[in-house]
């Protein structure tokens, strides 16, 4: 079970960083918003782990590479957008769209992009102790906790550092995208 916990922590790092970015951009993030972020990221991590485990024999290396390119594209787009909005604010000091609303349209692309590595990890879970369902639950729970915490920390950073927190968040998303692409 220790190996599954270590795997869960390593998979949750990207989700934590993306959740911090969500917290930076959201307005009035409270406990409910942090839990919403955690549910999206944790749910995707667990779900992608299950998919990887169930369909692992069918997944080829080329499909994994296509997932890395998709993940890079989503993270790079969101990172560049966040960087530009932090340095070129729209009317009335906003980014032109206002604060991030924690909707499915906002959270799903990030949750998907940060959980593609869980899909690949799910393939290898047959070799670890604990079984697929139990492992996916641990991975989802760890991602939930770290993502909710990341959202709350991001909100605090956003309140204190304003524009620079947004720029740092965009930079982190770009870095994550490049790291996934380099794979």
C-alpha positions in Angstrom: 0.0 0.0 0.0 3.0 2.3 0.6 3.9 2.2 -3.1 0.3 3.2 -4.1 0.5 6.1 -1.7 3.8 7.3 -3.2 2.3 7.0 -6.6 -0.8 8.9 -5.5 1.4 11.7 -4.2 3.4 11.9 -7.4 0.3 12.0 -9.5 -1.3 14.7 -7.4 1.5 17.2 -7.7 0.3 18.5 -11.1 -3.3 18.6 -9.8 -2.1 20.6 -6.7 -0.3 23.1 -8.9 -3.2 23.6 -11.2 -5.6 23.9 -8.2 -3.3 26.7 -6.8 -3.8 28.5 -10.2 -7.6 28.1 -9.9 -7.5 29.5 -6.4 -5.4 32.5 -7.6 -8.0 33.3 -10.3 -11.2 32.6 -8.4 -13.1 35.2 -6.4 -14.2 34.5 -2.9 -13.0 31.0 -2.8 -14.3 29.3 0.4 -14.5 25.8 1.8 -17.1 24.9 -0.7 -15.1 26.1 -3.7 -11.9 24.4 -2.5 -13.9 21.1 -2.1 -15.3 21.6 -5.6 -11.8 21.9 -7.0 -10.8 18.9 -5.0 -13.7 16.8 -6.3 -13.0 17.6 -9.9 -9.3 16.9 -9.7 -9.7 13.9 -7.4 -12.5 12.5 -9.5 -10.6 12.7 -12.7 -7.4 11.2 -11.1 -9.4 8.2 -9.8 -11.4 7.8 -13.0 -8.4 8.0 -15.3 -6.6 5.5 -13.0 -9.5 3.1 -13.4 -9.6 3.6 -17.1 -5.9 2.9 -17.4 -6.2 -0.2 -15.3 -9.3 -1.6 -17.2 -8.1 -0.8 -20.7 -4.4 -1.0 -20.1 -3.9 -3.9 -22.4 -5.5 -2.0 -25.2 -3.5 1.2 -24.8 -0.5 1.5 -27.0 2.5 3.7 -26.6 1.3 6.0 -29.4 -2.0 6.6 -27.6 0.0 7.5 -24.5 2.0 10.0 -26.5 -1.1 11.5 -28.0 -2.4 12.0 -24.5 0.8 13.8 -23.6 0.5 16.2 -26.5 -3.2 16.9 -25.7 -2.2 17.5 -22.1 0.6 19.9 -23.1 -1.8 21.8 -25.4 -4.4 22.3 -22.7 -1.9 23.3 -20.1 0.0 25.6 -22.5 -3.1 27.3 -23.6 -4.3 27.9 -20.1 -0.9 29.0 -18.9 -0.3 31.5 -21.7 -3.9 32.9 -21.2 -3.2 33.3 -17.5 0.1 35.0 -18.1 -1.3 37.4 -20.7 -4.3 38.3 -18.5 -2.0 39.1 -15.5 0.1 41.5 -17.5 -2.5 43.0 -19.8 -5.6 43.3 -17.7 -8.9 44.1 -19.3 -11.4 46.9 -18.3 -11.6 47.9 -14.7 -8.5 46.0 -13.7 -9.9 42.6 -14.5 -8.7 40.1 -17.1 -11.7 41.0 -19.3 -13.6 37.9 -18.1 -13.7 38.6 -14.4 -12.7 36.1 -11.8 -12.6 32.4 -12.6 -16.0 30.8 -12.0 -15.5 27.2 -10.7 -17.7 25.7 -13.4 -17.4 22.4 -15.2 -16.2 24.4 -18.3 -13.4 25.9 -16.3 -12.3 22.9 -14.2 -12.8 19.9 -16.6 -10.0 20.8 -19.0 -7.5 21.3 -16.2 -8.7 18.1 -14.4 -8.3 16.2 -17.7 -4.9 17.6 -18.5 -3.5 16.9 -15.1 -5.0 13.3 -14.9 -3.6 11.9 -18.1 -0.6 10.6 -16.2 -3.0 8.7 -14.0 -4.3 6.9 -17.1 -0.8 5.7 -17.8 -0.2 4.8 -14.1 -3.4 2.8 -14.1 -1.9 0.4 -16.6 0.9 -0.5 -14.2 -1.4 -0.9 -11.1 -1.8 -4.6 -11.8 1.8 -5.0 -10.6 1.2 -3.2 -7.3 -0.4 -4.5 -4.1 -3.9 -3.5 -3.2 -5.9 -4.0 -6.4 -7.2 -1.5 -8.9 -10.3 -0.2 -7.1 -8.5 0.4 -3.9 -5.5 2.0 -5.6 -7.8 4.3 -7.6 -9.6 5.3 -4.4 -6.3 6.2 -2.7 -5.1 8.2 -5.8 -8.4 10.1 -6.0 -8.5 10.8 -2.2 -4.9 12.1 -2.2 -5.6 14.3 -5.3 -8.8 15.6 -3.7 -7.1 16.6 -0.5 -4.0 18.2 -2.2 -6.2 20.0 -4.8 -8.6 21.4 -2.2 -5.6 22.6 -0.2 -4.0 24.0 -3.4 -7.1 26.0 -4.2 -7.2 27.5 -0.8 -3.5 28.4 -0.8 -3.9 29.9 -4.3 -6.7 32.1 -3.2 -4.5 33.5 -0.4 -1.6 34.0 -2.7 -3.9 35.8 -5.2 -5.2 38.1 -2.5 -1.7 39.1 -1.4 0.2 39.1 -4.7 -2.5 40.0 -7.2 -1.0 40.2 -10.7 2.3 38.4 -9.8 0.4 35.4 -8.5 -1.5 35.1 -11.8 1.7 35.3 -13.8 3.4 32.7 -11.5 0.3 30.4 -12.0 0.5 30.8 -15.7 4.2 30.0 -15.6 3.5 26.9 -13.5 0.9 25.6 -16.0 3.3 26.2 -18.9 6.1 24.3 -17.0 3.7 21.4 -16.3 2.8 21.2 -20.0 6.4 21.1 -21.1 7.2 18.5 -18.4 4.4 16.3 -19.7 5.5 16.8 -23.3 9.1 15.9 -22.5 7.6 12.8 -20.7 
